[in-house]
Amino acid sequence: MTDDNERREAVEVRCPKCGRIQIVYIPAEEIPKCPDDGTQMIIRELLDEGKVL
Ligand SMILES: [Zn+2]
């Protein structure tokens, strides 16, 4: 069975300034700002989360 109540996607975000990488889940979470320098982070790569145990 799958949880279809809320579909989340794991994305890797990266700070263009210092290169810090973080994983966030959209749309549950917003794209964060870098905790180090406050730069708006950008989505680096979409992670396929098709497999659910
Ligand atoms: Zn940064």
mmCIF file of the protein (N, C-alpha, C, O) and its ligand, coordinates in Angstrom:
data_MODEL
# 
_entry.id   MODEL 
# 
loop_
_entity.id 
_entity.type 
_entity.pdbx_number_of_molecules 
1 polymer     1 
2 non-polymer 1 
# 
_entity_poly.entity_id                      1 
_entity_poly.type                           'polypeptide(L)' 
_entity_poly.nstd_linkage                   no 
_entity_poly.nstd_monomer                   no 
_entity_poly.pdbx_seq_one_letter_code       MTDDNERREAVEVRCPKCGRIQIVYIPAEEIPKCPDDGTQMIIRELLDEGKVL 
_entity_poly.pdbx_seq_one_letter_code_can   MTDDNERREAVEVRCPKCGRIQIVYIPAEEIPKCPDDGTQMIIRELLDEGKVL 
_entity_poly.pdbx_strand_id                 A 
# 
loop_
_entity_poly_seq.entity_id 
_entity_poly_seq.num 
_entity_poly_seq.mon_id 
_entity_poly_seq.hetero 
1 1  MET n 
1 2  THR n 
1 3  ASP n 
1 4  ASP n 
1 5  ASN n 
1 6  GLU n 
1 7  ARG n 
1 8  ARG n 
1 9  GLU n 
1 10 ALA n 
1 11 VAL n 
1 12 GLU n 
1 13 VAL n 
1 14 ARG n 
1 15 CYS n 
1 16 PRO n 
1 17 LYS n 
1 18 CYS n 
1 19 GLY n 
1 20 ARG n 
1 21 ILE n 
1 22 GLN n 
1 23 ILE n 
1 24 VAL n 
1 25 TYR n 
1 26 ILE n 
1 27 PRO n 
1 28 ALA n 
1 29 GLU n 
1 30 GLU n 
1 31 ILE n 
1 32 PRO n 
1 33 LYS n 
1 34 CYS n 
1 35 PRO n 
1 36 ASP n 
1 37 ASP n 
1 38 GLY n 
1 39 THR n 
1 40 GLN n 
1 41 MET n 
1 42 ILE n 
1 43 ILE n 
1 44 ARG n 
1 45 GLU n 
1 46 LEU n 
1 47 LEU n 
1 48 ASP n 
1 49 GLU n 
1 50 GLY n 
1 51 LYS n 
1 52 VAL n 
1 53 LEU n 
# 
loop_
_struct_asym.id 
_struct_asym.entity_id 
A 1 
B 2 
# 
loop_
_chem_comp.id 
_chem_comp.type 
_chem_comp.mon_nstd_flag 
ALA 'L-peptide linking' y 
ARG 'L-peptide linking' y 
ASN 'L-peptide linking' y 
ASP 'L-peptide linking' y 
CYS 'L-peptide linking' y 
GLN 'L-peptide linking' y 
GLU 'L-peptide linking' y 
GLY 'peptide linking'   y 
ILE 'L-peptide linking' y 
LEU 'L-peptide linking' y 
LYS 'L-peptide linking' y 
MET 'L-peptide linking' y 
PRO 'L-peptide linking' y 
THR 'L-peptide linking' y 
TYR 'L-peptide linking' y 
VAL 'L-peptide linking' y 
ZN  non-polymer         . 
# 
_pdbx_entity_nonpoly.entity_id   2 
_pdbx_entity_nonpoly.name        ? 
_pdbx_entity_nonpoly.comp_id     ZN 
# 
_pdbx_nonpoly_scheme.asym_id         B 
_pdbx_nonpoly_scheme.entity_id       2 
_pdbx_nonpoly_scheme.mon_id          ZN 
_pdbx_nonpoly_scheme.ndb_seq_num     1 
_pdbx_nonpoly_scheme.pdb_seq_num     101 
_pdbx_nonpoly_scheme.auth_seq_num    101 
_pdbx_nonpoly_scheme.pdb_mon_id      ZN 
_pdbx_nonpoly_scheme.auth_mon_id     ZN 
_pdbx_nonpoly_scheme.pdb_strand_id   A 
_pdbx_nonpoly_scheme.pdb_ins_code    . 
# 
loop_
_atom_site.group_PDB 
_atom_site.id 
_atom_site.type_symbol 
_atom_site.label_atom_id 
_atom_site.label_alt_id 
_atom_site.label_comp_id 
_atom_site.label_asym_id 
_atom_site.label_entity_id 
_atom_site.label_seq_id 
_atom_site.pdbx_PDB_ins_code 
_atom_site.Cartn_x 
_atom_site.Cartn_y 
_atom_site.Cartn_z 
_atom_site.occupancy 
_atom_site.B_iso_or_equiv 
_atom_site.pdbx_formal_charge 
_atom_site.auth_seq_id 
_atom_site.auth_comp_id 
_atom_site.auth_asym_id 
_atom_site.auth_atom_id 
_atom_site.pdbx_PDB_model_num 
ATOM   1   N  N  . MET A 1 1  ? 0.850  -1.199 0.000  1.00 0.00 ? 1   MET A N  1 
ATOM   2   C  CA . MET A 1 1  ? 0.000  0.000  0.000  1.00 0.00 ? 1   MET A CA 1 
ATOM   3   C  C  . MET A 1 1  ? 0.884  1.247  0.000  1.00 0.00 ? 1   MET A C  1 
ATOM   4   O  O  . MET A 1 1  ? 1.994  1.245  0.533  1.00 0.00 ? 1   MET A O  1 
ATOM   5   N  N  . THR A 1 2  ? 0.382  2.270  -0.588 1.00 0.00 ? 2   THR A N  1 
ATOM   6   C  CA . THR A 1 2  ? 1.154  3.501  -0.634 1.00 0.00 ? 2   THR A CA 1 
ATOM   7   C  C  . THR A 1 2  ? 0.427  4.618  0.097  1.00 0.00 ? 2   THR A C  1 
ATOM   8   O  O  . THR A 1 2  ? -0.802 4.657  0.158  1.00 0.00 ? 2   THR A O  1 
ATOM   9   N  N  . ASP A 1 3  ? 1.198  5.492  0.631  1.00 0.00 ? 3   ASP A N  1 
ATOM   10  C  CA . ASP A 1 3  ? 0.624  6.641  1.322  1.00 0.00 ? 3   ASP A CA 1 
ATOM   11  C  C  . ASP A 1 3  ? 0.323  7.738  0.312  1.00 0.00 ? 3   ASP A C  1 
ATOM   12  O  O  . ASP A 1 3  ? 1.214  8.469  -0.119 1.00 0.00 ? 3   ASP A O  1 
ATOM   13  N  N  . ASP A 1 4  ? -0.928 7.837  -0.051 1.00 0.00 ? 4   ASP A N  1 
ATOM   14  C  CA . ASP A 1 4  ? -1.268 8.822  -1.080 1.00 0.00 ? 4   ASP A CA 1 
ATOM   15  C  C  . ASP A 1 4  ? -1.849 10.097 -0.479 1.00 0.00 ? 4   ASP A C  1 
ATOM   16  O  O  . ASP A 1 4  ? -2.357 10.972 -1.181 1.00 0.00 ? 4   ASP A O  1 
ATOM   17  N  N  . ASN A 1 5  ? -1.756 10.165 0.824  1.00 0.00 ? 5   ASN A N  1 
ATOM   18  C  CA . ASN A 1 5  ? -2.270 11.367 1.480  1.00 0.00 ? 5   ASN A CA 1 
ATOM   19  C  C  . ASN A 1 5  ? -1.405 12.584 1.154  1.00 0.00 ? 5   ASN A C  1 
ATOM   20  O  O  . ASN A 1 5  ? -1.901 13.683 0.909  1.00 0.00 ? 5   ASN A O  1 
ATOM   21  N  N  . GLU A 1 6  ? -0.127 12.351 1.161  1.00 0.00 ? 6   GLU A N  1 
ATOM   22  C  CA . GLU A 1 6  ? 0.784  13.456 0.903  1.00 0.00 ? 6   GLU A CA 1 
ATOM   23  C  C  . GLU A 1 6  ? 1.988  12.929 0.139  1.00 0.00 ? 6   GLU A C  1 
ATOM   24  O  O  . GLU A 1 6  ? 2.745  12.094 0.635  1.00 0.00 ? 6   GLU A O  1 
ATOM   25  N  N  . ARG A 1 7  ? 2.145  13.425 -1.058 1.00 0.00 ? 7   ARG A N  1 
ATOM   26  C  CA . ARG A 1 7  ? 3.253  12.928 -1.861 1.00 0.00 ? 7   ARG A CA 1 
ATOM   27  C  C  . ARG A 1 7  ? 4.432  13.885 -1.757 1.00 0.00 ? 7   ARG A C  1 
ATOM   28  O  O  . ARG A 1 7  ? 4.321  15.068 -2.081 1.00 0.00 ? 7   ARG A O  1 
ATOM   29  N  N  . ARG A 1 8  ? 5.529  13.369 -1.315 1.00 0.00 ? 8   ARG A N  1 
ATOM   30  C  CA . ARG A 1 8  ? 6.709  14.212 -1.132 1.00 0.00 ? 8   ARG A CA 1 
ATOM   31  C  C  . ARG A 1 8  ? 7.820  13.749 -2.052 1.00 0.00 ? 8   ARG A C  1 
ATOM   32  O  O  . ARG A 1 8  ? 7.931  12.574 -2.401 1.00 0.00 ? 8   ARG A O  1 
ATOM   33  N  N  . GLU A 1 9  ? 8.627  14.706 -2.427 1.00 0.00 ? 9   GLU A N  1 
ATOM   34  C  CA . GLU A 1 9  ? 9.753  14.406 -3.276 1.00 0.00 ? 9   GLU A CA 1 
ATOM   35  C  C  . GLU A 1 9  ? 11.029 14.910 -2.626 1.00 0.00 ? 9   GLU A C  1 
ATOM   36  O  O  . GLU A 1 9  ? 11.118 16.068 -2.218 1.00 0.00 ? 9   GLU A O  1 
ATOM   37  N  N  . ALA A 1 10 ? 12.004 14.039 -2.534 1.00 0.00 ? 10  ALA A N  1 
ATOM   38  C  CA . ALA A 1 10 ? 13.282 14.440 -1.962 1.00 0.00 ? 10  ALA A CA 1 
ATOM   39  C  C  . ALA A 1 10 ? 14.111 15.135 -3.038 1.00 0.00 ? 10  ALA A C  1 
ATOM   40  O  O  . ALA A 1 10 ? 14.333 14.599 -4.124 1.00 0.00 ? 10  ALA A O  1 
ATOM   41  N  N  . VAL A 1 11 ? 14.554 16.317 -2.711 1.00 0.00 ? 11  VAL A N  1 
ATOM   42  C  CA . VAL A 1 11 ? 15.411 17.031 -3.643 1.00 0.00 ? 11  VAL A CA 1 
ATOM   43  C  C  . VAL A 1 11 ? 16.679 17.465 -2.930 1.00 0.00 ? 11  VAL A C  1 
ATOM   44  O  O  . VAL A 1 11 ? 16.691 17.747 -1.732 1.00 0.00 ? 11  VAL A O  1 
ATOM   45  N  N  . GLU A 1 12 ? 17.727 17.506 -3.705 1.00 0.00 ? 12  GLU A N  1 
ATOM   46  C  CA . GLU A 1 12 ? 18.998 17.951 -3.169 1.00 0.00 ? 12  GLU A CA 1 
ATOM   47  C  C  . GLU A 1 12 ? 19.163 19.420 -3.529 1.00 0.00 ? 12  GLU A C  1 
ATOM   48  O  O  . GLU A 1 12 ? 19.117 19.798 -4.700 1.00 0.00 ? 12  GLU A O  1 
ATOM   49  N  N  . VAL A 1 13 ? 19.352 20.231 -2.515 1.00 0.00 ? 13  VAL A N  1 
ATOM   50  C  CA . VAL A 1 13 ? 19.555 21.652 -2.774 1.00 0.00 ? 13  VAL A CA 1 
ATOM   51  C  C  . VAL A 1 13 ? 20.992 22.022 -2.458 1.00 0.00 ? 13  VAL A C  1 
ATOM   52  O  O  . VAL A 1 13 ? 21.643 21.414 -1.608 1.00 0.00 ? 13  VAL A O  1 
ATOM   53  N  N  . ARG A 1 14 ? 21.461 23.022 -3.157 1.00 0.00 ? 14  ARG A N  1 
ATOM   54  C  CA . ARG A 1 14 ? 22.874 23.373 -3.031 1.00 0.00 ? 14  ARG A CA 1 
ATOM   55  C  C  . ARG A 1 14 ? 23.008 24.886 -2.967 1.00 0.00 ? 14  ARG A C  1 
ATOM   56  O  O  . ARG A 1 14 ? 22.329 25.625 -3.680 1.00 0.00 ? 14  ARG A O  1 
ATOM   57  N  N  . CYS A 1 15 ? 23.903 25.323 -2.094 1.00 0.00 ? 15  CYS A N  1 
ATOM   58  C  CA . CYS A 1 15 ? 24.195 26.741 -2.010 1.00 0.00 ? 15  CYS A CA 1 
ATOM   59  C  C  . CYS A 1 15 ? 25.188 27.103 -3.111 1.00 0.00 ? 15  CYS A C  1 
ATOM   60  O  O  . CYS A 1 15 ? 26.282 26.542 -3.174 1.00 0.00 ? 15  CYS A O  1 
ATOM   61  N  N  . PRO A 1 16 ? 24.806 28.044 -3.980 1.00 0.00 ? 16  PRO A N  1 
ATOM   62  C  CA . PRO A 1 16 ? 25.707 28.413 -5.078 1.00 0.00 ? 16  PRO A CA 1 
ATOM   63  C  C  . PRO A 1 16 ? 26.939 29.162 -4.602 1.00 0.00 ? 16  PRO A C  1 
ATOM   64  O  O  . PRO A 1 16 ? 27.912 29.326 -5.339 1.00 0.00 ? 16  PRO A O  1 
ATOM   65  N  N  . LYS A 1 17 ? 26.879 29.607 -3.373 1.00 0.00 ? 17  LYS A N  1 
ATOM   66  C  CA . LYS A 1 17 ? 27.975 30.407 -2.853 1.00 0.00 ? 17  LYS A CA 1 
ATOM   67  C  C  . LYS A 1 17 ? 29.072 29.547 -2.218 1.00 0.00 ? 17  LYS A C  1 
ATOM   68  O  O  . LYS A 1 17 ? 30.248 29.667 -2.561 1.00 0.00 ? 17  LYS A O  1 
ATOM   69  N  N  . CYS A 1 18 ? 28.663 28.675 -1.284 1.00 0.00 ? 18  CYS A N  1 
ATOM   70  C  CA . CYS A 1 18 ? 29.660 27.885 -0.563 1.00 0.00 ? 18  CYS A CA 1 
ATOM   71  C  C  . CYS A 1 18 ? 29.583 26.395 -0.889 1.00 0.00 ? 18  CYS A C  1 
ATOM   72  O  O  . CYS A 1 18 ? 30.433 25.613 -0.464 1.00 0.00 ? 18  CYS A O  1 
ATOM   73  N  N  . GLY A 1 19 ? 28.559 26.012 -1.644 1.00 0.00 ? 19  GLY A N  1 
ATOM   74  C  CA . GLY A 1 19 ? 28.486 24.623 -2.078 1.00 0.00 ? 19  GLY A CA 1 
ATOM   75  C  C  . GLY A 1 19 ? 27.891 23.674 -1.064 1.00 0.00 ? 19  GLY A C  1 
ATOM   76  O  O  . GLY A 1 19 ? 27.953 22.457 -1.236 1.00 0.00 ? 19  GLY A O  1 
ATOM   77  N  N  . ARG A 1 20 ? 27.316 24.219 -0.012 1.00 0.00 ? 20  ARG A N  1 
ATOM   78  C  CA . ARG A 1 20 ? 26.690 23.374 1.007  1.00 0.00 ? 20  ARG A CA 1 
ATOM   79  C  C  . ARG A 1 20 ? 25.501 22.638 0.400  1.00 0.00 ? 20  ARG A C  1 
ATOM   80  O  O  . ARG A 1 20 ? 24.723 23.215 -0.361 1.00 0.00 ? 20  ARG A O  1 
ATOM   81  N  N  . ILE A 1 21 ? 25.371 21.363 0.743  1.00 0.00 ? 21  ILE A N  1 
ATOM   82  C  CA . ILE A 1 21 ? 24.302 20.553 0.170  1.00 0.00 ? 21  ILE A CA 1 
ATOM   83  C  C  . ILE A 1 21 ? 23.381 20.060 1.273  1.00 0.00 ? 21  ILE A C  1 
ATOM   84  O  O  . ILE A 1 21 ? 23.820 19.690 2.362  1.00 0.00 ? 21  ILE A O  1 
ATOM   85  N  N  . GLN A 1 22 ? 22.105 20.066 0.961  1.00 0.00 ? 22  GLN A N  1 
ATOM   86  C  CA . GLN A 1 22 ? 21.109 19.671 1.941  1.00 0.00 ? 22  GLN A CA 1 
ATOM   87  C  C  . GLN A 1 22 ? 19.978 18.944 1.217  1.00 0.00 ? 22  GLN A C  1 
ATOM   88  O  O  . GLN A 1 22 ? 19.722 19.198 0.041  1.00 0.00 ? 22  GLN A O  1 
ATOM   89  N  N  . ILE A 1 23 ? 19.311 18.047 1.922  1.00 0.00 ? 23  ILE A N  1 
ATOM   90  C  CA . ILE A 1 23 ? 18.163 17.349 1.350  1.00 0.00 ? 23  ILE A CA 1 
ATOM   91  C  C  . ILE A 1 23 ? 16.888 17.909 1.953  1.00 0.00 ? 23  ILE A C  1 
ATOM   92  O  O  . ILE A 1 23 ? 16.754 18.004 3.173  1.00 0.00 ? 23  ILE A O  1 
ATOM   93  N  N  . VAL A 1 24 ? 15.948 18.279 1.083  1.00 0.00 ? 24  VAL A N  1 
ATOM   94  C  CA . VAL A 1 24 ? 14.664 18.748 1.571  1.00 0.00 ? 24  VAL A CA 1 
ATOM   95  C  C  . VAL A 1 24 ? 13.561 17.996 0.845  1.00 0.00 ? 24  VAL A C  1 
ATOM   96  O  O  . VAL A 1 24 ? 13.776 17.415 -0.219 1.00 0.00 ? 24  VAL A O  1 
ATOM   97  N  N  . TYR A 1 25 ? 12.391 18.019 1.434  1.00 0.00 ? 25  TYR A N  1 
ATOM   98  C  CA . TYR A 1 25 ? 11.255 17.354 0.830  1.00 0.00 ? 25  TYR A CA 1 
ATOM   99  C  C  . TYR A 1 25 ? 10.241 18.397 0.385  1.00 0.00 ? 25  TYR A C  1 
ATOM   100 O  O  . TYR A 1 25 ? 9.738  19.184 1.187  1.00 0.00 ? 25  TYR A O  1 
ATOM   101 N  N  . ILE A 1 26 ? 9.957  18.384 -0.902 1.00 0.00 ? 26  ILE A N  1 
ATOM   102 C  CA . ILE A 1 26 ? 8.968  19.316 -1.426 1.00 0.00 ? 26  ILE A CA 1 
ATOM   103 C  C  . ILE A 1 26 ? 7.708  18.536 -1.797 1.00 0.00 ? 26  ILE A C  1 
ATOM   104 O  O  . ILE A 1 26 ? 7.814  17.350 -2.107 1.00 0.00 ? 26  ILE A O  1 
ATOM   105 N  N  . PRO A 1 27 ? 6.542  19.137 -1.782 1.00 0.00 ? 27  PRO A N  1 
ATOM   106 C  CA . PRO A 1 27 ? 6.318  20.538 -1.408 1.00 0.00 ? 27  PRO A CA 1 
ATOM   107 C  C  . PRO A 1 27 ? 6.141  20.767 0.091  1.00 0.00 ? 27  PRO A C  1 
ATOM   108 O  O  . PRO A 1 27 ? 5.789  21.869 0.510  1.00 0.00 ? 27  PRO A O  1 
ATOM   109 N  N  . ALA A 1 28 ? 6.378  19.742 0.894  1.00 0.00 ? 28  ALA A N  1 
ATOM   110 C  CA . ALA A 1 28 ? 6.194  19.891 2.338  1.00 0.00 ? 28  ALA A CA 1 
ATOM   111 C  C  . ALA A 1 28 ? 7.126  20.952 2.915  1.00 0.00 ? 28  ALA A C  1 
ATOM   112 O  O  . ALA A 1 28 ? 6.758  21.701 3.820  1.00 0.00 ? 28  ALA A O  1 
ATOM   113 N  N  . GLU A 1 29 ? 8.349  20.998 2.368  1.00 0.00 ? 29  GLU A N  1 
ATOM   114 C  CA . GLU A 1 29 ? 9.311  21.972 2.852  1.00 0.00 ? 29  GLU A CA 1 
ATOM   115 C  C  . GLU A 1 29 ? 9.647  22.952 1.739  1.00 0.00 ? 29  GLU A C  1 
ATOM   116 O  O  . GLU A 1 29 ? 9.576  22.624 0.555  1.00 0.00 ? 29  GLU A O  1 
ATOM   117 N  N  . GLU A 1 30 ? 10.005 24.133 2.135  1.00 0.00 ? 30  GLU A N  1 
ATOM   118 C  CA . GLU A 1 30 ? 10.433 25.114 1.153  1.00 0.00 ? 30  GLU A CA 1 
ATOM   119 C  C  . GLU A 1 30 ? 11.924 24.975 0.915  1.00 0.00 ? 30  GLU A C  1 
ATOM   120 O  O  . GLU A 1 30 ? 12.652 24.402 1.726  1.00 0.00 ? 30  GLU A O  1 
ATOM   121 N  N  . ILE A 1 31 ? 12.354 25.499 -0.192 1.00 0.00 ? 31  ILE A N  1 
ATOM   122 C  CA . ILE A 1 31 ? 13.789 25.518 -0.456 1.00 0.00 ? 31  ILE A CA 1 
ATOM   123 C  C  . ILE A 1 31 ? 14.432 26.476 0.542  1.00 0.00 ? 31  ILE A C  1 
ATOM   124 O  O  . ILE A 1 31 ? 14.110 27.664 0.564  1.00 0.00 ? 31  ILE A O  1 
ATOM   125 N  N  . PRO A 1 32 ? 15.328 25.964 1.354  1.00 0.00 ? 32  PRO A N  1 
ATOM   126 C  CA . PRO A 1 32 ? 15.885 26.778 2.440  1.00 0.00 ? 32  PRO A CA 1 
ATOM   127 C  C  . PRO A 1 32 ? 16.972 27.731 1.961  1.00 0.00 ? 32  PRO A C  1 
ATOM   128 O  O  . PRO A 1 32 ? 17.479 27.638 0.843  1.00 0.00 ? 32  PRO A O  1 
ATOM   129 N  N  . LYS A 1 33 ? 17.296 28.629 2.841  1.00 0.00 ? 33  LYS A N  1 
ATOM   130 C  CA . LYS A 1 33 ? 18.462 29.464 2.615  1.00 0.00 ? 33  LYS A CA 1 
ATOM   131 C  C  . LYS A 1 33 ? 19.635 28.842 3.345  1.00 0.00 ? 33  LYS A C  1 
ATOM   132 O  O  . LYS A 1 33 ? 19.469 28.177 4.367  1.00 0.00 ? 33  LYS A O  1 
ATOM   133 N  N  . CYS A 1 34 ? 20.802 29.063 2.813  1.00 0.00 ? 34  CYS A N  1 
ATOM   134 C  CA . CYS A 1 34 ? 22.004 28.495 3.406  1.00 0.00 ? 34  CYS A CA 1 
ATOM   135 C  C  . CYS A 1 34 ? 22.181 29.025 4.830  1.00 0.00 ? 34  CYS A C  1 
ATOM   136 O  O  . CYS A 1 34 ? 22.190 30.236 5.047  1.00 0.00 ? 34  CYS A O  1 
ATOM   137 N  N  . PRO A 1 35 ? 22.323 28.110 5.803  1.00 0.00 ? 35  PRO A N  1 
ATOM   138 C  CA . PRO A 1 35 ? 22.497 28.542 7.192  1.00 0.00 ? 35  PRO A CA 1 
ATOM   139 C  C  . PRO A 1 35 ? 23.821 29.251 7.428  1.00 0.00 ? 35  PRO A C  1 
ATOM   140 O  O  . PRO A 1 35 ? 23.989 29.947 8.430  1.00 0.00 ? 35  PRO A O  1 
ATOM   141 N  N  . ASP A 1 36 ? 24.739 29.078 6.524  1.00 0.00 ? 36  ASP A N  1 
ATOM   142 C  CA . ASP A 1 36 ? 26.058 29.693 6.703  1.00 0.00 ? 36  ASP A CA 1 
ATOM   143 C  C  . ASP A 1 36 ? 26.101 31.132 6.234  1.00 0.00 ? 36  ASP A C  1 
ATOM   144 O  O  . ASP A 1 36 ? 26.637 32.000 6.924  1.00 0.00 ? 36  ASP A O  1 
ATOM   145 N  N  . ASP A 1 37 ? 25.534 31.392 5.053  1.00 0.00 ? 37  ASP A N  1 
ATOM   146 C  CA . ASP A 1 37 ? 25.667 32.729 4.492  1.00 0.00 ? 37  ASP A CA 1 
ATOM   147 C  C  . ASP A 1 37 ? 24.341 33.347 4.044  1.00 0.00 ? 37  ASP A C  1 
ATOM   148 O  O  . ASP A 1 37 ? 24.315 34.460 3.519  1.00 0.00 ? 37  ASP A O  1 
ATOM   149 N  N  . GLY A 1 38 ? 23.242 32.619 4.255  1.00 0.00 ? 38  GLY A N  1 
ATOM   150 C  CA . GLY A 1 38 ? 21.934 33.189 3.964  1.00 0.00 ? 38  GLY A CA 1 
ATOM   151 C  C  . GLY A 1 38 ? 21.585 33.265 2.492  1.00 0.00 ? 38  GLY A C  1 
ATOM   152 O  O  . GLY A 1 38 ? 20.618 33.930 2.119  1.00 0.00 ? 38  GLY A O  1 
ATOM   153 N  N  . THR A 1 39 ? 22.356 32.595 1.651  1.00 0.00 ? 39  THR A N  1 
ATOM   154 C  CA . THR A 1 39 ? 22.070 32.587 0.223  1.00 0.00 ? 39  THR A CA 1 
ATOM   155 C  C  . THR A 1 39 ? 20.926 31.624 -0.082 1.00 0.00 ? 39  THR A C  1 
ATOM   156 O  O  . THR A 1 39 ? 20.870 30.528 0.475  1.00 0.00 ? 39  THR A O  1 
ATOM   157 N  N  . GLN A 1 40 ? 20.022 32.028 -0.959 1.00 0.00 ? 40  GLN A N  1 
ATOM   158 C  CA . GLN A 1 40 ? 18.941 31.142 -1.365 1.00 0.00 ? 40  GLN A CA 1 
ATOM   159 C  C  . GLN A 1 40 ? 19.518 29.932 -2.083 1.00 0.00 ? 40  GLN A C  1 
ATOM   160 O  O  . GLN A 1 40 ? 20.218 30.064 -3.088 1.00 0.00 ? 40  GLN A O  1 
ATOM   161 N  N  . MET A 1 41 ? 19.217 28.756 -1.556 1.00 0.00 ? 41  MET A N  1 
ATOM   162 C  CA . MET A 1 41 ? 19.755 27.548 -2.162 1.00 0.00 ? 41  MET A CA 1 
ATOM   163 C  C  . MET A 1 41 ? 18.947 27.165 -3.385 1.00 0.00 ? 41  MET A C  1 
ATOM   164 O  O  . MET A 1 41 ? 17.801 27.587 -3.545 1.00 0.00 ? 41  MET A O  1 
ATOM   165 N  N  . ILE A 1 42 ? 19.555 26.359 -4.252 1.00 0.00 ? 42  ILE A N  1 
ATOM   166 C  CA . ILE A 1 42 ? 18.891 25.966 -5.490 1.00 0.00 ? 42  ILE A CA 1 
ATOM   167 C  C  . ILE A 1 42 ? 18.819 24.451 -5.582 1.00 0.00 ? 42  ILE A C  1 
ATOM   168 O  O  . ILE A 1 42 ? 19.655 23.735 -5.031 1.00 0.00 ? 42  ILE A O  1 
ATOM   169 N  N  . ILE A 1 43 ? 17.809 23.985 -6.286 1.00 0.00 ? 43  ILE A N  1 
ATOM   170 C  CA . ILE A 1 43 ? 17.653 22.546 -6.454 1.00 0.00 ? 43  ILE A CA 1 
ATOM   171 C  C  . ILE A 1 43 ? 18.770 22.013 -7.338 1.00 0.00 ? 43  ILE A C  1 
ATOM   172 O  O  . ILE A 1 43 ? 18.995 22.493 -8.449 1.00 0.00 ? 43  ILE A O  1 
ATOM   173 N  N  . ARG A 1 44 ? 19.451 21.024 -6.820 1.00 0.00 ? 44  ARG A N  1 
ATOM   174 C  CA . ARG A 1 44 ? 20.590 20.479 -7.545 1.00 0.00 ? 44  ARG A CA 1 
ATOM   175 C  C  . ARG A 1 44 ? 20.177 19.265 -8.367 1.00 0.00 ? 44  ARG A C  1 
ATOM   176 O  O  . ARG A 1 44 ? 20.588 19.103 -9.516 1.00 0.00 ? 44  ARG A O  1 
ATOM   177 N  N  . GLU A 1 45 ? 19.371 18.429 -7.766 1.00 0.00 ? 45  GLU A N  1 
ATOM   178 C  CA . GLU A 1 45 ? 19.064 17.171 -8.438 1.00 0.00 ? 45  GLU A CA 1 
ATOM   179 C  C  . GLU A 1 45 ? 17.774 16.609 -7.863 1.00 0.00 ? 45  GLU A C  1 
ATOM   180 O  O  . GLU A 1 45 ? 17.555 16.648 -6.652 1.00 0.00 ? 45  GLU A O  1 
ATOM   181 N  N  . LEU A 1 46 ? 16.943 16.100 -8.715 1.00 0.00 ? 46  LEU A N  1 
ATOM   182 C  CA . LEU A 1 46 ? 15.736 15.434 -8.243 1.00 0.00 ? 46  LEU A CA 1 
ATOM   183 C  C  . LEU A 1 46 ? 16.061 13.985 -7.922 1.00 0.00 ? 46  LEU A C  1 
ATOM   184 O  O  . LEU A 1 46 ? 16.627 13.256 -8.737 1.00 0.00 ? 46  LEU A O  1 
ATOM   185 N  N  . LEU A 1 47 ? 15.694 13.597 -6.733 1.00 0.00 ? 47  LEU A N  1 
ATOM   186 C  CA . LEU A 1 47 ? 15.941 12.217 -6.331 1.00 0.00 ? 47  LEU A CA 1 
ATOM   187 C  C  . LEU A 1 47 ? 14.674 11.419 -6.514 1.00 0.00 ? 47  LEU A C  1 
ATOM   188 O  O  . LEU A 1 47 ? 13.596 11.803 -6.059 1.00 0.00 ? 47  LEU A O  1 
ATOM   189 N  N  . ASP A 1 48 ? 14.828 10.319 -7.178 1.00 0.00 ? 48  ASP A N  1 
ATOM   190 C  CA . ASP A 1 48 ? 13.655 9.480  -7.437 1.00 0.00 ? 48  ASP A CA 1 
ATOM   191 C  C  . ASP A 1 48 ? 13.275 8.721  -6.184 1.00 0.00 ? 48  ASP A C  1 
ATOM   192 O  O  . ASP A 1 48 ? 14.061 7.941  -5.647 1.00 0.00 ? 48  ASP A O  1 
ATOM   193 N  N  . GLU A 1 49 ? 12.070 8.958  -5.731 1.00 0.00 ? 49  GLU A N  1 
ATOM   194 C  CA . GLU A 1 49 ? 11.619 8.309  -4.506 1.00 0.00 ? 49  GLU A CA 1 
ATOM   195 C  C  . GLU A 1 49 ? 10.452 7.394  -4.798 1.00 0.00 ? 49  GLU A C  1 
ATOM   196 O  O  . GLU A 1 49 ? 9.450  7.385  -4.082 1.00 0.00 ? 49  GLU A O  1 
ATOM   197 N  N  . GLY A 1 50 ? 10.597 6.636  -5.845 1.00 0.00 ? 50  GLY A N  1 
ATOM   198 C  CA . GLY A 1 50 ? 9.502  5.785  -6.272 1.00 0.00 ? 50  GLY A CA 1 
ATOM   199 C  C  . GLY A 1 50 ? 9.351  4.522  -5.441 1.00 0.00 ? 50  GLY A C  1 
ATOM   200 O  O  . GLY A 1 50 ? 8.285  3.907  -5.411 1.00 0.00 ? 50  GLY A O  1 
ATOM   201 N  N  . LYS A 1 51 ? 10.421 4.145  -4.773 1.00 0.00 ? 51  LYS A N  1 
ATOM   202 C  CA . LYS A 1 51 ? 10.379 2.910  -4.023 1.00 0.00 ? 51  LYS A CA 1 
ATOM   203 C  C  . LYS A 1 51 ? 9.929  3.161  -2.589 1.00 0.00 ? 51  LYS A C  1 
ATOM   204 O  O  . LYS A 1 51 ? 10.540 3.940  -1.858 1.00 0.00 ? 51  LYS A O  1 
ATOM   205 N  N  . VAL A 1 52 ? 8.873  2.501  -2.209 1.00 0.00 ? 52  VAL A N  1 
ATOM   206 C  CA . VAL A 1 52 ? 8.377  2.630  -0.854 1.00 0.00 ? 52  VAL A CA 1 
ATOM   207 C  C  . VAL A 1 52 ? 8.314  1.242  -0.239 1.00 0.00 ? 52  VAL A C  1 
ATOM   208 O  O  . VAL A 1 52 ? 7.732  0.323  -0.814 1.00 0.00 ? 52  VAL A O  1 
ATOM   209 N  N  . LEU A 1 53 ? 8.907  1.100  0.915  1.00 0.00 ? 53  LEU A N  1 
ATOM   210 C  CA . LEU A 1 53 ? 8.907  -0.209 1.568  1.00 0.00 ? 53  LEU A CA 1 
ATOM   211 C  C  . LEU A 1 53 ? 7.570  -0.454 2.232  1.00 0.00 ? 53  LEU A C  1 
ATOM   212 O  O  . LEU A 1 53 ? 7.365  -1.505 2.840  1.00 0.00 ? 53  LEU A O  1 
HETATM 213 ZN ZN . ZN  B 2 .  ? 26.282 28.927 1.611  1.00 0.00 2 101 ZN  A ZN 1 
# 
